[in-house]
Amino acid sequence: MAAANDAGSGSAAPGRGRARGAARRATDSIAAARKIRYAVVGLGHLAQVAILPAFALARRNSTLAALVSDDRVKLRKLSRRYGIRHVCGYDDIEKLFESGEVDAA
């Protein structure tokens, strides 16, 4: 009776769940080996209350690498709070991207 239940379970390919699990573990291993370095562009309210604090929850595969703003007070305050070395204004954003210090913004 068990074999009949297994065959009629609606699964098109037995064992596919195991393959997906292995693929997920491989992807997780790659992500853990190389973190994506992000720049946050613009340090308004949303960035300060949601985006920047969210990096604490994404440490496994992401790191906050740079901040971009023309507001020097925000840059100084937030770079100290989050321990960010790479900061710049909008005029220098191309230099930041070309520097290789960030992967995404």
C-alpha positions in Angstrom: 0.0 0.0 0.0 2.9 2.4 0.7 4.2 2.0 -2.8 0.9 3.0 -4.3 0.9 6.1 -2.1 4.4 7.0 -3.1 3.6 6.7 -6.8 0.5 8.8 -6.6 2.0 11.6 -4.5 2.0 13.9 -7.5 5.8 14.2 -7.6 7.0 14.2 -11.2 10.6 13.2 -10.4 11.4 11.2 -7.3 14.6 12.5 -5.6 14.4 16.0 -7.0 14.0 17.4 -3.5 17.4 16.0 -2.6 19.0 17.6 -5.7 17.5 21.0 -4.8 18.8 20.6 -1.3 22.3 19.9 -2.6 22.1 22.9 -5.0 21.0 25.1 -2.2 23.8 24.0 0.0 26.3 24.7 -2.8 24.9 28.1 -3.4 25.0 28.9 0.4 28.6 27.8 0.5 29.6 30.1 -2.4 27.6 33.0 -0.8 29.3 32.4 2.5 32.7 32.4 0.9 32.2 35.7 -0.9 30.1 38.4 0.6 28.6 41.1 -1.7 29.9 44.5 -0.8 27.2 47.2 -0.9 27.2 50.9 -1.1 24.2 52.7 0.2 23.5 55.8 -2.0 21.6 58.5 -0.2 21.3 58.6 3.6 17.7 59.9 4.0 15.2 58.6 6.5 14.5 55.3 4.8 18.2 54.5 4.6 18.7 55.3 8.3 15.8 53.5 9.8 15.5 50.5 7.5 18.4 49.9 5.0 21.5 50.5 7.1 20.2 48.5 10.2 19.2 45.6 7.9 22.8 44.9 7.1 23.1 43.5 10.7 20.7 40.7 9.6 22.5 40.0 6.3 26.0 39.4 7.6 26.1 35.9 6.2 26.3 37.1 2.5 26.5 40.9 2.6 28.5 43.6 4.0 28.0 47.4 4.1 31.1 48.7 2.4 30.4 52.4 1.5 28.1 55.3 2.0 27.3 58.0 -0.6 25.8 61.4 0.2 26.5 65.1 -0.2 25.5 65.7 3.4 28.9 65.6 5.2 27.3 65.5 8.6 25.3 62.4 7.8 28.4 60.8 6.2 30.5 61.4 9.3 27.8 60.3 11.8 26.7 57.2 9.9 30.2 56.1 8.9 31.2 56.1 12.6 28.1 54.3 13.7 28.5 51.5 11.2 32.3 51.4 10.9 32.4 52.4 7.2 35.7 53.6 5.8 34.6 54.3 2.2 32.5 57.4 2.0 32.0 59.9 -0.8 29.7 62.5 -2.3 27.7 62.0 -5.5 30.3 63.8 -7.6 32.8 61.0 -6.7 30.5 58.0 -7.1 32.0 56.9 -10.3 35.5 56.7 -8.6 33.9 54.6 -5.9 32.4 52.1 -8.4 35.7 52.0 -10.4 37.7 51.4 -7.2 36.6 47.8 -6.8 35.6 48.5 -3.2 31.9 47.8 -3.8 30.0 45.1 -5.8 26.5 46.7 -5.8 24.7 49.8 -4.8 
